[in-house]
Amino acid sequence: MDTTGILDEALQRLHRSGPERLGRLTNHAPMAVEALAAHGQADSVHRWLDLYTSKLEEYPSGVEPVTASNWRSALGDTRRVADWIGYFGRELAERSWRDVLTEWWPRLLPGMYGGSTHPVIRVGHAVRTLLADDGTEPRLTELAHGLGYWAARYRPVADLAPLPGADSAAAALDAVVPIAARDGGFPARLGRVTGLPVWAATVTDPHMARHRLTELVRAATHRYATHGHGEETMLVHAATAPNAVLRTLPALPPDLWVPSLRAAWTASAAVTAMYAPHAPVTCTPPGTFTPEEVFERALAHGDEHVIKLTDTALDVGDEQALAAALRSIDLSEPLH
């Protein structure tokens, strides 16, 4: 993890901006700069931010403070994102970040599907920085922004029919039935997901839940190599959303690990149903590269989703995961 102070500088720079732009698109910069710093590319952070600046919007205005007595009425209200960030900023100034996270994780977990799963991904990046060094104000503020964004974009899914599944995560993802109508954005498509395959539903042991979640991240990352052409940007989240949950587990008590696995599976499988192509393609990597070389290629490309998928691919760490990262570089438009 970065010890130069550059990550903290970048986060302070970004906290003057809101978590979205154009009312629906996510500000990915805090997640991307954390990934750059985590992989030894802190010197590139500000140069990358200079390219991304045109995608940032000013921090939104508040409506009414969120409090311990009125938070339920504010949950899922996108107009209240500044109110929510302010609430978590106050909470994190007064209490341990682990205690705040432990209290709010089970409250927010059922609604991790709002904001195209970006809020939980942002929280996962923030938690990784805090697990490495929990003493800096910008990193605590970043967690407040992530949790606040999640609370404002809270969107549950319910009444999903249990469909025939499989034992392995890879086979269960293969069993996902694509939705028929592919028009519209993430919220519209999510509303058309009516059933998902059953997978890992009998897991009750926390450590087994962590093991199966690791399996899911690996399977979803591998799958991008052969299925990413279905939608090169949105299918990234089938891997990065469960990986954000996996990264957060060490900061949570074990009794929250099983429900975390189930929510992560729903997210990954739902994204697969919404965007996966009807047929895979063969993926042949353009040569053999080290993890460091793959990440350097992702940085040179610059797209925020490419950087984040490559970050997850390096967590998985095998050849097929690196192939998926390289595939995302081929499929995606570079950042200019």
Buried (B, 14 or more C-beta within 10 A) or exposed (E): BBEEEBBBBBBBBBBEBBBBBEEEBBBBBBBBBBBBBBBEBBEBBEEBBEEBEEBBBEBBEBEEBBEEEEBEEBBBBBEBBBBBBBBBBBBBEEEEBBEBBBEBBBBBBBBBBBBBBBBBBBBBBBBBBBBBEBEBEBBBBBBBBBBBBBBBBBBBBEEEEEBEBBEBBBEBBBBBBBBEEEEEEBEEBBEBBEBBBBBBEEBEEBEBBBBBBBBBBBBBBBBBBBBBBBBBBBBBBBBBBBBBBBBBBEBBEEEBBBBBBBBBBBBBBBBBBBBBBEEBEEBEBEEEBEBEEBBBBBBEBBBBBBBBBBBBBBBBEEEBBBBBBBBBBBBBEEBE
